[in-house]
Amino acid sequence: MNRSVTRSDTIGVDRCRRVAGSLFTGVLLLGAAALLPAQAVKAAYVKQATSRPAQSLPARVIATALSYLGVPYVSAGDSRDGMDCSGFVYRVFSDTAGSVLSRSVLALYRDTVPGSLPLHIGDLLFFDTTGKLPPSVPSHVGIYIGGGRLVHAASEGPRVGVTVSRVDDPYYRDRLLGVRRALPWRSPVLEVTLTDQAVSDAQVEPFPSRQAVTLEVSSELSGGGPVSLSLRKDGREVLARWISPGGPGRPAEVPFVTDVGAWSVHISRIFHGRTLADVSFNVVE
């Protein structure tokens, strides 16, 4: 806040400085303006920047993986000076999830859990690049980032170093050995607790697609009773029903299968229509 005052107003200025940042600062300035010449008090209000919502873990994996594009291929490397394929995977998961993964392709393949289709962001794709077909030995690894793309540190080919390739590229498609899952996805349960105060919430961590999710609705409403539930995908209603949630430990359960998109759950009173909860969440590959 920029202000200019005359020398005789030093005491008033000091007092305002001591309360700077207080919710009453604006009131004090208005009071001072009434006692001083119009030119004596000048105030400039700067709108504070709103904090950005935290990125989800899959989003951080994508951003971090892409930030290494162009880093040269260096055998046994895992830094921006150079990295090999397993060093790239090691570095991305260390940066984003704090994970300490195995440092060789074979150990990565052995120490991670099997994945399944559809591919999820953060899945590890293993290839046999030894020239033997059908593929049998993991010798190369990359990270799936959605949209049919993987990021990896290539040691040969038209683009050497950290680069983006298509999973359906004939070279990689024919040499794909397996999919392993290293990214800890959230539990397939979405919990909503109803209270007398309406709740609006946006879930940061997304669900993976094609997964059975259970919506658990508990009630702490004074009066309880059945409520109306609407499940929407990309703004279109895909499920609507009445449910009777119980108290803590006795939720009403509504199962559904996810698909890629922006989802939301709207819950309201049946008879009066008053909104009780709006919870939004995303589903990604």
Secondary structure as GFF3:
##gff-version 3
##sequence-region A 1 285
A	DSSP	three_ten_helix	7	9	.	.	.	ID=ss1
A	DSSP	alpha_helix	10	18	.	.	.	ID=ss2
A	DSSP	alpha_helix	25	35	.	.	.	ID=ss3
A	DSSP	alpha_helix	57	67	.	.	.	ID=ss4
A	DSSP	beta_strand	78	79	.	.	.	ID=ss5
A	DSSP	beta_strand	82	83	.	.	.	ID=ss6
A	DSSP	alpha_helix	85	97	.	.	.	ID=ss7
A	DSSP	alpha_helix	105	111	.	.	.	ID=ss8
A	DSSP	beta_strand	113	114	.	.	.	ID=ss9
A	DSSP	beta_strand	124	127	.	.	.	ID=ss10
A	DSSP	beta_strand	140	146	.	.	.	ID=ss11
A	DSSP	beta_strand	149	154	.	.	.	ID=ss12
A	DSSP	beta_strand	161	166	.	.	.	ID=ss13
A	DSSP	alpha_helix	170	175	.	.	.	ID=ss14
A	DSSP	beta_strand	176	181	.	.	.	ID=ss15
A	DSSP	beta_strand	189	194	.	.	.	ID=ss16
A	DSSP	beta_strand	199	202	.	.	.	ID=ss17
A	DSSP	beta_strand	207	208	.	.	.	ID=ss18
A	DSSP	beta_strand	212	219	.	.	.	ID=ss19
A	DSSP	beta_strand	227	233	.	.	.	ID=ss20
A	DSSP	beta_strand	236	243	.	.	.	ID=ss21
A	DSSP	beta_strand	252	257	.	.	.	ID=ss22
A	DSSP	beta_strand	261	269	.	.	.	ID=ss23
A	DSSP	beta_strand	275	284	.	.	.	ID=ss24
###
